[in-house]
Amino acid sequence: MTSNLSPAVPATVPATAAEAADAALVAELLGRYLVTLDDEEPDDTWARGLFTEDAVVTFPMSRHAGLAGLAEWHRASLTAFASTQHLGSPAVVSVGGDRAAFRANVLTTHVHHPGGDRPPLFRAGTLASGGARRTAAGWRMDELSFRVLFTEGQPPQRG
């Protein structure tokens, strides 16, 4: 992926109304992603509405490249928990033409399935960063990654 916008570079204030509108659309993608993880079951339509065909999503414990299988990968990750809640800060977005970079803070509470020997909750504070590009269908994320800043509790056991 070639881009002169880096998710690690602080975003600047949009210079034009068009850039501000594009930045709002990109921020809304991340917000929709986080909310739908908690109350919807990701499917291929969900993935196509958020990501490009060549998207790369990186969690602290795994990575997925490409749109094919992305919804299933998310569903498999979510089954480790009885429920989740993802709370995101407003995204800071830099737009340059048909590319954008974004960053946001995310606090996630994961509820373990009952009956185990773990504390009921596992929490993580992360920095979400990534990129998006304008497609024929509108803005879509082409990269999304989460860097863990802190955790509380115990993560799920790996099988």
Secondary structure in CASP SS format (residue, H / E / C, confidence):
PFRMAT SS
TARGET T0000
AUTHOR 0000-0000-0000
METHOD secondary structure of the structure
MODEL  1
M C 1.00
T C 1.00
S C 1.00
N C 1.00
L C 1.00
S C 1.00
P C 1.00
A C 1.00
V C 1.00
P C 1.00
A C 1.00
T C 1.00
V C 1.00
P C 1.00
A C 1.00
T C 1.00
A H 1.00
A H 1.00
E H 1.00
A H 1.00
A H 1.00
D H 1.00
A H 1.00
A H 1.00
L H 1.00
V H 1.00
A H 1.00
E H 1.00
L H 1.00
L H 1.00
G H 1.00
R H 1.00
Y H 1.00
L H 1.00
V H 1.00
T H 1.00
L H 1.00
D H 1.00
D H 1.00
E C 1.00
E C 1.00
P C 1.00
D C 1.00
D H 1.00
T H 1.00
W H 1.00
A H 1.00
R H 1.00
G H 1.00
L H 1.00
F E 1.00
T E 1.00
E E 1.00
D E 1.00
A E 1.00
V E 1.00
V E 1.00
T E 1.00
F E 1.00
P C 1.00
M C 1.00
S E 1.00
R E 1.00
H E 1.00
A E 1.00
G C 1.00
L C 1.00
A C 1.00
G C 1.00
L H 1.00
A H 1.00
E H 1.00
W H 1.00
H H 1.00
R H 1.00
A H 1.00
S H 1.00
L H 1.00
T C 1.00
A C 1.00
F C 1.00
A C 1.00
S E 1.00
T E 1.00
Q E 1.00
H E 1.00
L E 1.00
G E 1.00
S C 1.00
P C 1.00
A C 1.00
V E 1.00
V E 1.00
S E 1.00
V E 1.00
G E 1.00
G C 1.00
D C 1.00
R E 1.00
A E 1.00
A E 1.00
F E 1.00
R E 1.00
A E 1.00
N E 1.00
V E 1.00
L E 1.00
T E 1.00
T E 1.00
H E 1.00
V E 1.00
H C 1.00
H C 1.00
P C 1.00
G C 1.00
G C 1.00
D C 1.00
R C 1.00
P C 1.00
P C 1.00
L E 1.00
F E 1.00
R E 1.00
A E 1.00
G E 1.00
T E 1.00
L E 1.00
A E 1.00
S E 1.00
G E 1.00
G E 1.00
A E 1.00
R E 1.00
R E 1.00
T E 1.00
A C 1.00
A C 1.00
G E 1.00
W E 1.00
R E 1.00
M E 1.00
D E 1.00
E E 1.00
L E 1.00
S E 1.00
F E 1.00
R E 1.00
V E 1.00
L E 1.00
F E 1.00
T E 1.00
E E 1.00
G C 1.00
Q C 1.00
P C 1.00
P C 1.00
Q C 1.00
R C 1.00
G C 1.00
END
